Amino acid sequence: MAGNGVPVLLVTANVGSIFEEPSMMLKIWTEEFLSTILRLDPKFIALHCQEVGGKNYEHSTRQVEDFVRLLMSSEELRLFDKIRVFLDEDYSSAEHFTALGNLYFIHESLKEVLLWDFQECTFIPVDGKEIHSGNIEAVTTKEKAKFPQEFFPECKWSRKGFLRTRWSISGTVFDLINIHLFHDASNFIAMETFPSVYSKTRRRALEHTLDRFHNDKYSNVPYFLFGDFNFRTDTAGVIKKLTEDTQERRLSNKGSISKLQFHNKDDDLILTLGKKEFSYYEHQNVFVQNSGQWLREYDRELEDFDGRLFEFPIKFVPSYPFEEDVNEGSNYMQTRVPAWCDRVLLSPTAKMLVQDISSPDAMEYGIIGPTTCMGDHKPVYLRANLTVDEDVMNEASESGTMSSLSSREIFNNNNDNHSNNNNNGATTITRYIHIKHADSSVKIFRETTV
């Protein structure tokens, strides 16, 4: 496989609503997911789930087991002989519970697969199938944390947080991070300004997470960050766009505004807005037409992370909020402005690991089940080829930058930093990441920042 890269499939899926009707939805969701695997033919699959077990997670343990069993016993995954599953299910521990689930499936053709032990600070071989569920606090091959409570003081406690794993595949090292950020609780508050108070909370939590990874005791490596970011469009801007040449009417209940209604000059009702209602008179057509691309200019929450996070062009419809009715798989619920909540993002160094990004056939970024009911969120995926060690070895050999450091030395010490002044007087910092594996292969990764 060296020279062609490793075909990987990274999927993020908020699965909360499929556990509301598990007898029907689990089978539909799984079939759609597995058909995507069959079509894309990856050799490494990372499935990051949020809201595992749904709202009634106290009673969903059996359904979660059925969900994992359906995947592991499927014909489509028959040749994936190495599996690691991390399910955070201990709802009795409010200070730790995130309802996140990371599922990894590795094809038998991949032989050099290692998983990082965050306690021992070393890579360990991945063989066989392991499921870590329930209380997984003591599992050392993952790192998990909830966001500080003060980030969202309106809630008693929140399940939002992240779950990280670190991998070495054919000599290429990277992190895979599942993340779930805060949602919009009220359309009225969301429309007050941009960025809204919810957007600011999400930005703060994401900055906190990225800074934590950058400054923690483990070496910085390329990372893929995919989950439910709950990014929303500029609600005020979208409303203004949709209600040009209309008159606003306010409906009150016990002295408080209960709804806003917008009528055109013929007194036709164009838009109704409530705390949890967003109903446009051409709701389905306006957000599905041309994949909702007109809405992209209002998708701005990622702007604050320009240079820190990269995303491939979005050419698919907003991933949320879809109807949970199996007969209306492509229709949106009239509750929120449709938005691209679910994303696959890359660090700048991770982008460099993706082969042939300029070729449309080399990668694919899209949604699973565009016309099938997958719950209120459509899973979002990135299929790409990752550079394997032999390619980097050749490049490193030509430049003469090979290192003899051991993995223990590498990951117990900070990366080497080299500073130089450029012509503009700014400082350029080049960091070299050296990783030596048990088979003596070496990966050199250079990151230059100004």
Disulfide bonds with the S-S distance in Angstrom:
none
